[in-house]
């Protein structure tokens, strides 16, 4: 009988546990979000903003007025596209015309090989 009484007491204990009302879950207040600092716009380095004077060899391509490096590259590609200087089979190769022969030579070259000699003709008047 001892076993029966132990079982009965366990069942009674479980029944009282089940019958006990559950506490409502308390919600914790969410931490207030701190407004993120607005992102600052990235500024271009001063070297990109300096006005460069084009040399005589590239006057026909970019003009003779001082301009920024990005403008010179933009004008370079506009000249290449407007005059059809890209090789039809391989667009990476540029065929020189009379204006390009002054700084590039007579042979067709890859566009990556042209930018170095082109940029040498953009002179910063402040650095001598």
C-alpha positions, 0 to 999 in steps of 0.5 A, spaced: 500 500 500 505 504 501 506 504 493 499 506 492 499 512 497 506 515 494 502 514 487 496 518 489 500 523 493 504 524 486 498 525 482 495 530 487 501 534 487 501 534 479 493 536 479 495 542 484 500 544 479 496 544 473 490 547 477 495 553 479 493 559 475 499 561 470 502 568 471 501 573 465 508 574 461 511 580 463 513 584 457 520 588 458 520 595 455 524 595 448 530 599 449 529 606 445 533 606 439 538 611 438 537 615 431 543 613 427 548 619 425 547 621 418 552 618 413 557 623 411 558 624 403 565 621 401 569 627 399 573 626 393 580 627 394 583 634 392 587 631 387 581 630 383 579 637 383 585 640 381 585 643 374 590 641 370 592 644 363 592 640 357 599 639 353 599 641 346 599 634 344 592 633 346 589 639 345 585 636 339 582 631 344 580 635 350 581 642 348 585 647 351 582 650 357 584 647 364 580 641 366 579 636 372 582 629 371 575 626 370 573 631 365 579 629 361 578 622 361 571 623 359 572 627 353 578 622 351 572 617 351 567 621 347 573 623 342 574 615 341 567 613 340 565 619 336 571 618 331 570 610 331 577 609 333 575 602 337 577 596 333 571 593 331 573 586 332 576 587 339 573 594 343 579 594 347 584 596 342 584 603 340 587 605 333 590 612 332 588 617 328 592 624 327 591 627 333 592 620 337 599 619 334 602 625 337 602 622 344 600 615 342 604 613 336 602 609 330 601 602 332 594 600 335 594 599 343 590 597 348 586 602 352 590 601 358 596 602 355 594 609 352 592 612 359 599 613 361 601 617 356 595 621 355 595 623 363 603 625 362 600 631 358 595 633 363 600 638 367 599 641 374 601 648 374 602 648 381 607 643 381 613 644 377 
